[in-house]
C-alpha cells in the first residue's frame, strides 16, 4: 500500500510539471500535448486508487472512460486549432 501511495504522489508531482508546461507553453500544440499527458497520468492515478481500495474492476472502467474522453478532447482541440490556423 505504501508503494502505491508513493507512486501516486510522484505522479501528482509530474502532473504539476505538465500543468506548468500547459500554462506557459510556447505554442498551442505544446499546451495540448501537456494537457493530454496530464490526462494520461490521471488515468494511472485512477488505476492506482483502485489497487489501494481493492476495487480495481470499478476504477479500470472509470479510467477507460476518462482516457477515451481525454483522447477525443485532444483530437478535437488539435483539429480545431489546425483548421483555424492560429498556431504561431
DSSP file (Angstrom, degrees, kcal/mol; ACC not computed):
  #  RESIDUE AA STRUCTURE BP1 BP2  ACC     N-H-->O    O-->H-N    N-H-->O    O-->H-N    TCO  KAPPA ALPHA  PHI   PSI    X-CA   Y-CA   Z-CA
    1    1 A X     >        0   0    0      0, 0.0     4,-1.8     0, 0.0     5,-0.1   0.000 360.0 360.0 360.0 -37.3    0.0    0.0    0.0
    2    2 A X  H  >  +     0   0    0      1,-0.2     4,-2.3     2,-0.2     5,-0.2   0.872 360.0  56.4 -64.2 -36.3    2.9    2.4    0.7
    3    3 A X  H  > S+     0   0    0      1,-0.2     4,-2.5     2,-0.2    -1,-0.2   0.930 107.1  47.6 -60.6 -46.2    4.3    1.7   -2.7
    4    4 A X  H  > S+     0   0    0      1,-0.2     4,-2.2     2,-0.2    -1,-0.2   0.855 111.2  51.5 -65.4 -34.8    1.0    2.8   -4.4
    5    5 A X  H  X S+     0   0    0     -4,-1.8     4,-2.0     2,-0.2    -1,-0.2   0.908 111.3  47.0 -67.5 -42.1    0.8    5.9   -2.3
    6    6 A X  H  X S+     0   0    0     -4,-2.3     4,-2.2     2,-0.2    -2,-0.2   0.915 112.7  48.8 -66.2 -43.1    4.4    6.9   -3.2
    7    7 A X  H  X S+     0   0    0     -4,-2.5     4,-2.2     1,-0.2    -2,-0.2   0.899 110.6  51.4 -64.0 -40.2    3.9    6.3   -6.9
    8    8 A X  H  X S+     0   0    0     -4,-2.2     4,-2.0     2,-0.2    -1,-0.2   0.888 108.5  52.0 -63.3 -38.8    0.6    8.4   -6.7
    9    9 A X  H  X S+     0   0    0     -4,-2.0     4,-2.0     2,-0.2    -2,-0.2   0.932 110.1  47.7 -62.9 -45.7    2.5   11.2   -5.1
   10   10 A X  H  X S+     0   0    0     -4,-2.2     4,-2.3     1,-0.2    -2,-0.2   0.866 109.6  53.4 -64.9 -35.6    5.2   11.2   -7.8
   11   11 A X  H  X S+     0   0    0     -4,-2.2     4,-2.0     2,-0.2    -1,-0.2   0.884 107.0  52.3 -64.7 -37.3    2.5   11.2  -10.5
   12   12 A X  H  X S+     0   0    0     -4,-2.0     4,-1.9     2,-0.2    -2,-0.2   0.888 108.1  51.1 -65.0 -38.4    0.9   14.2   -8.9
   13   13 A X  H  X S+     0   0    0     -4,-2.0     4,-1.8     1,-0.2    -2,-0.2   0.922 110.2  49.4 -63.0 -43.4    4.3   16.0   -9.0
   14   14 A X  H  X S+     0   0    0     -4,-2.3     4,-2.3     1,-0.2    -2,-0.2   0.851 106.8  56.1 -64.3 -33.9    4.6   15.1  -12.7
   15   15 A X  H  X S+     0   0    0     -4,-2.0     4,-2.3     1,-0.2    -1,-0.2   0.908 106.3  50.0 -63.8 -40.8    1.1   16.4  -13.2
   16   16 A X  H  X S+     0   0    0     -4,-1.9     4,-1.9     2,-0.2    -2,-0.2   0.860 108.7  52.3 -67.5 -33.5    2.1   19.8  -11.7
   17   17 A X  H  X S+     0   0    0     -4,-1.8     4,-1.7     2,-0.2    -2,-0.2   0.924 112.2  45.5 -64.8 -43.4    5.2   19.9  -14.0
   18   18 A X  H  X S+     0   0    0     -4,-2.3     4,-2.3     1,-0.2    -2,-0.2   0.843 108.2  57.6 -67.3 -33.0    2.9   19.3  -17.0
   19   19 A X  H  X S+     0   0    0     -4,-2.3     4,-1.8     2,-0.2    -1,-0.2   0.901 104.8  51.0 -63.8 -40.0    0.5   21.9  -15.7
   20   20 A X  H  X S+     0   0    0     -4,-1.9     4,-2.8     1,-0.2    -1,-0.2   0.919 111.2  48.6 -60.1 -43.3    3.3   24.5  -15.8
   21   21 A X  H  X S+     0   0    0     -4,-1.7     4,-0.6     1,-0.2    -2,-0.2   0.855 109.5  52.7 -65.8 -34.9    4.0   23.4  -19.4
   22   22 A X  H  < S+     0   0    0     -4,-2.3    -1,-0.2     2,-0.2    -2,-0.2   0.833 115.5  40.4 -70.5 -31.3    0.3   23.7  -20.3
   23   23 A X  H  < S+     0   0    0     -4,-1.8    -2,-0.2     1,-0.2    -1,-0.2   0.907 128.0  28.8 -82.2 -43.9    0.1   27.2  -18.9
   24   24 A X  H  < S+     0   0    0     -4,-2.8    -2,-0.2    -5,-0.2    -1,-0.2   0.055  84.8 140.2-108.9  24.6    3.4   28.6  -20.1
   25   25 A X     <  -     0   0    0     -4,-0.6    -3,-0.1     1,-0.1     6,-0.0  -0.304  57.2-125.2 -67.9 152.8    4.0   26.6  -23.3
   26   26 A X  S    S+     0   0    0      1,-0.0     2,-0.3     2,-0.0    -1,-0.1   0.847  86.4  11.3 -71.3 -33.3    5.4   28.3  -26.3
   27   27 A X  S  > S-     0   0    0      1,-0.1     4,-1.5    60,-0.1     3,-0.2  -0.874  80.8-102.0-140.2 174.1    2.6   27.4  -28.7
   28   28 A X  H  > S+     0   0    0     -2,-0.3     4,-2.3     1,-0.2     5,-0.2   0.836 115.5  55.7 -70.4 -34.0   -0.9   25.8  -28.6
   29   29 A X  H  > S+     0   0    0      1,-0.2     4,-2.2     2,-0.2    -1,-0.2   0.863 106.3  51.6 -69.5 -33.3    0.1   22.3  -29.7
   30   30 A X  H  > S+     0   0    0      2,-0.2     4,-2.0     1,-0.2    -1,-0.2   0.892 110.4  49.4 -65.9 -38.9    2.6   22.1  -26.9
   31   31 A X  H  X S+     0   0    0     -4,-1.5     4,-2.2     2,-0.2    -2,-0.2   0.895 110.0  50.3 -66.7 -40.0   -0.1   23.1  -24.5
   32   32 A X  H  X S+     0   0    0     -4,-2.3     4,-2.1     2,-0.2    -2,-0.2   0.907 110.4  50.1 -64.7 -41.2   -2.5   20.5  -25.9
   33   33 A X  H  X S+     0   0    0     -4,-2.2     4,-2.1     1,-0.2    -2,-0.2   0.883 109.9  51.2 -64.4 -37.7    0.2   17.8  -25.6
   34   34 A X  H  X S+     0   0    0     -4,-2.0     4,-2.0     2,-0.2    -2,-0.2   0.902 109.8  49.1 -66.2 -40.5    0.8   18.8  -22.0
   35   35 A X  H  X S+     0   0    0     -4,-2.2     4,-2.0     1,-0.2    -2,-0.2   0.877 109.9  52.0 -66.3 -36.8   -2.9   18.5  -21.2
   36   36 A X  H  X S+     0   0    0     -4,-2.1     4,-2.0     2,-0.2    -1,-0.2   0.888 108.1  51.5 -65.0 -38.5   -3.0   15.1  -22.9
   37   37 A X  H  X S+     0   0    0     -4,-2.1     4,-2.2     2,-0.2    -2,-0.2   0.875 107.0  53.7 -65.7 -36.4   -0.1   14.0  -20.7
   38   38 A X  H  X S+     0   0    0     -4,-2.0     4,-2.0     1,-0.2    -1,-0.2   0.912 108.0  50.6 -61.8 -42.1   -2.0   15.2  -17.6
   39   39 A X  H  X S+     0   0    0     -4,-2.0     4,-1.8     2,-0.2    -2,-0.2   0.885 109.0  51.1 -63.0 -38.9   -4.9   13.1  -18.7
   40   40 A X  H  X S+     0   0    0     -4,-2.0     4,-1.8     1,-0.2    -2,-0.2   0.912 110.9  47.3 -65.3 -42.5   -2.7   10.0  -19.1
   41   41 A X  H  X S+     0   0    0     -4,-2.2     4,-2.1     1,-0.2    -1,-0.2   0.841 108.4  55.9 -68.5 -31.9   -1.2   10.4  -15.6
   42   42 A X  H  X S+     0   0    0     -4,-2.0     4,-2.3     2,-0.2    -1,-0.2   0.884 104.7  53.1 -65.5 -38.3   -4.7   10.9  -14.2
   43   43 A X  H  X S+     0   0    0     -4,-1.8     4,-2.0     2,-0.2    -2,-0.2   0.916 108.8  49.5 -61.7 -43.0   -5.7    7.5  -15.7
   44   44 A X  H  X S+     0   0    0     -4,-1.8     4,-2.2     1,-0.2    -2,-0.2   0.896 109.8  51.1 -64.3 -38.6   -2.7    5.9  -14.0
   45   45 A X  H  X S+     0   0    0     -4,-2.1     4,-2.4     1,-0.2    -1,-0.2   0.899 107.5  53.5 -65.1 -39.4   -3.7    7.5  -10.6
   46   46 A X  H  X S+     0   0    0     -4,-2.3     4,-1.7     1,-0.2    -1,-0.2   0.911 109.8  47.5 -60.9 -41.8   -7.2    6.2  -11.0
   47   47 A X  H  X S+     0   0    0     -4,-2.0     4,-1.7     2,-0.2    -1,-0.2   0.894 110.9  51.2 -67.8 -38.3   -5.9    2.7  -11.5
   48   48 A X  H  X S+     0   0    0     -4,-2.2     4,-2.2     1,-0.2    -2,-0.2   0.883 107.2  53.5 -65.5 -36.6   -3.6    3.0   -8.5
   49   49 A X  H  X S+     0   0    0     -4,-2.4     4,-2.5     1,-0.2     6,-0.2   0.878 105.4  55.3 -63.2 -36.6   -6.5    4.2   -6.4
   50   50 A X  H  X>S+     0   0    0     -4,-1.7     5,-1.5     1,-0.2     4,-1.0   0.894 108.1  47.9 -61.6 -39.9   -8.3    1.0   -7.5
   51   51 A X  H  <5S+     0   0    0     -4,-1.7    -2,-0.2     2,-0.2    -1,-0.2   0.898 110.9  51.5 -66.4 -39.8   -5.5   -1.1   -6.2
   52   52 A X  H  <5S+     0   0    0     -4,-2.2    -2,-0.2     1,-0.2    -1,-0.2   0.925 117.1  37.8 -64.0 -44.2   -5.4    0.9   -2.9
   53   53 A X  H  <5S-     0   0    0     -4,-2.5    -1,-0.2    -5,-0.1    -2,-0.2   0.561 107.9-122.0 -85.7  -8.1   -9.1    0.4   -2.3
   54   54 A X  T  <5S+     0   0    0     -4,-1.0    -3,-0.2    -5,-0.2     3,-0.1   0.713  84.3 108.5  76.6  19.7   -9.2   -3.2   -3.7
   55   55 A X     >< +     0   0    0     -5,-1.5     4,-1.8    -6,-0.2     3,-0.5  -0.453  30.3 150.3-122.9  56.5  -11.9   -2.3   -6.3
   56   56 A X  H  >  +     0   0    0     -6,-0.3     4,-2.4     1,-0.2     5,-0.2   0.869  67.0  58.1 -61.2 -40.3   -9.7   -2.5   -9.4
   57   57 A X  H  > S+     0   0    0      1,-0.2     4,-1.3     2,-0.2    -1,-0.2   0.865 108.5  45.7 -62.9 -36.1  -12.5   -3.5  -11.8
   58   58 A X  H  > S+     0   0    0     -3,-0.5     4,-1.8     2,-0.2    -1,-0.2   0.923 114.9  46.2 -71.5 -43.9  -14.6   -0.4  -11.0
   59   59 A X  H  X S+     0   0    0     -4,-1.8     4,-2.5     1,-0.2    -2,-0.2   0.789 107.4  57.6 -73.0 -26.7  -11.7    2.0  -11.3
   60   60 A X  H  X S+     0   0    0     -4,-2.4     4,-2.4     2,-0.2    -1,-0.2   0.899 106.1  50.4 -68.0 -39.1  -10.5    0.5  -14.5
   61   61 A X  H  X S+     0   0    0     -4,-1.3     4,-2.0    -5,-0.2    -2,-0.2   0.923 112.5  46.3 -61.9 -43.7  -13.9    1.2  -16.0
   62   62 A X  H  X S+     0   0    0     -4,-1.8     4,-2.4     1,-0.2    -2,-0.2   0.909 112.4  51.1 -64.1 -41.8  -13.7    4.8  -14.9
   63   63 A X  H  X S+     0   0    0     -4,-2.5     4,-2.6     2,-0.2    -2,-0.2   0.877 108.2  51.7 -65.2 -38.0  -10.2    5.1  -16.1
   64   64 A X  H  X S+     0   0    0     -4,-2.4     4,-2.2     2,-0.2    -1,-0.2   0.922 111.7  46.5 -65.2 -43.5  -11.1    3.8  -19.6
   65   65 A X  H  X S+     0   0    0     -4,-2.0     4,-2.4     2,-0.2    -2,-0.2   0.915 113.5  49.0 -64.5 -42.5  -14.0    6.2  -19.9
   66   66 A X  H  X S+     0   0    0     -4,-2.4     4,-2.4     1,-0.2    -2,-0.2   0.902 111.3  49.7 -64.2 -41.1  -11.7    9.1  -18.7
   67   67 A X  H  X S+     0   0    0     -4,-2.6     4,-2.5     2,-0.2    -1,-0.2   0.894 110.7  50.2 -65.0 -39.7   -9.0    8.1  -21.2
   68   68 A X  H  X S+     0   0    0     -4,-2.2     4,-2.5     2,-0.2    -2,-0.2   0.926 112.2  46.4 -64.3 -44.9  -11.5    8.0  -24.1
   69   69 A X  H  X S+     0   0    0     -4,-2.4     4,-2.4     2,-0.2    -2,-0.2   0.890 113.0  50.2 -64.7 -38.9  -12.8   11.4  -23.2
   70   70 A X  H  X S+     0   0    0     -4,-2.4     4,-2.1     2,-0.2    -2,-0.2   0.911 111.4  48.6 -64.6 -42.8   -9.3   12.8  -22.9
   71   71 A X  H  X S+     0   0    0     -4,-2.5     4,-2.4     2,-0.2    -2,-0.2   0.929 112.5  47.2 -63.3 -46.3   -8.3   11.4  -26.2
   72   72 A X  H  X S+     0   0    0     -4,-2.5     4,-2.6     1,-0.2     5,-0.2   0.909 111.9  50.7 -64.0 -41.7  -11.4   12.7  -28.0
   73   73 A X  H  X S+     0   0    0     -4,-2.4     4,-2.4     1,-0.2    -1,-0.2   0.884 110.3  50.1 -63.8 -38.0  -10.9   16.1  -26.5
   74   74 A X  H  X S+     0   0    0     -4,-2.1     4,-2.5     2,-0.2     5,-0.2   0.922 112.1  46.7 -65.9 -44.2   -7.3   16.2  -27.6
   75   75 A X  H  X S+     0   0    0     -4,-2.4     4,-2.5     2,-0.2     5,-0.2   0.921 114.1  47.7 -63.9 -44.2   -8.1   15.3  -31.1
   76   76 A X  H  X S+     0   0    0     -4,-2.6     4,-2.4     2,-0.2    -2,-0.2   0.922 113.5  47.2 -64.4 -44.2  -11.0   17.8  -31.3
   77   77 A X  H  X S+     0   0    0     -4,-2.4     4,-2.4    -5,-0.2     5,-0.2   0.920 113.5  47.7 -65.1 -43.3   -8.8   20.6  -29.9
   78   78 A X  H  X S+     0   0    0     -4,-2.5     4,-2.0     1,-0.2    -2,-0.2   0.917 113.7  47.4 -63.9 -43.0   -5.9   19.9  -32.2
   79   79 A X  H  X S+     0   0    0     -4,-2.5     4,-2.2    -5,-0.2     5,-0.2   0.896 111.6  51.4 -65.5 -39.5   -8.2   19.7  -35.2
   80   80 A X  H  X S+     0   0    0     -4,-2.4     4,-1.6    -5,-0.2    -2,-0.2   0.935 113.2  43.4 -63.0 -46.7   -9.9   22.9  -34.3
   81   81 A X  H  X>S+     0   0    0     -4,-2.4     5,-0.9     1,-0.2     4,-0.8   0.789 113.2  52.3 -74.4 -25.9   -6.6   24.8  -33.8
   82   82 A X  H  <5S+     0   0    0     -4,-2.0    -1,-0.2    -5,-0.2    -2,-0.2   0.886 113.1  43.1 -73.6 -38.8   -5.1   23.4  -37.0
   83   83 A X  H  <5S+     0   0    0     -4,-2.2    -2,-0.2     1,-0.2    -1,-0.2   0.773 110.8  55.6 -77.4 -24.6   -8.1   24.4  -39.2
   84   84 A X  H  <5S-     0   0    0     -4,-1.6    -1,-0.2    -5,-0.2    -2,-0.2   0.721  96.3-146.4 -77.0 -21.8   -8.3   27.8  -37.5
   85   85 A X  T  <5 +     0   0    0     -4,-0.8    -3,-0.1    -3,-0.1    -4,-0.1   0.838  57.6 128.4  58.5  39.1   -4.7   28.4  -38.5
   86   86 A X      < +     0   0    0     -5,-0.9     2,-0.4     2,-0.0    -1,-0.1   0.151  29.9 126.2-105.1  18.5   -4.0   30.5  -35.4
   87   87 A X              0   0    0     -6,-0.4   -60,-0.1     1,-0.1    -5,-0.0  -0.637 360.0 360.0 -79.3 127.7   -0.9   28.5  -34.5
   88   88 A X              0   0    0     -2,-0.4    -1,-0.1   -62,-0.1   -61,-0.0   0.414 360.0 360.0-108.8 360.0    2.1   30.7  -34.0
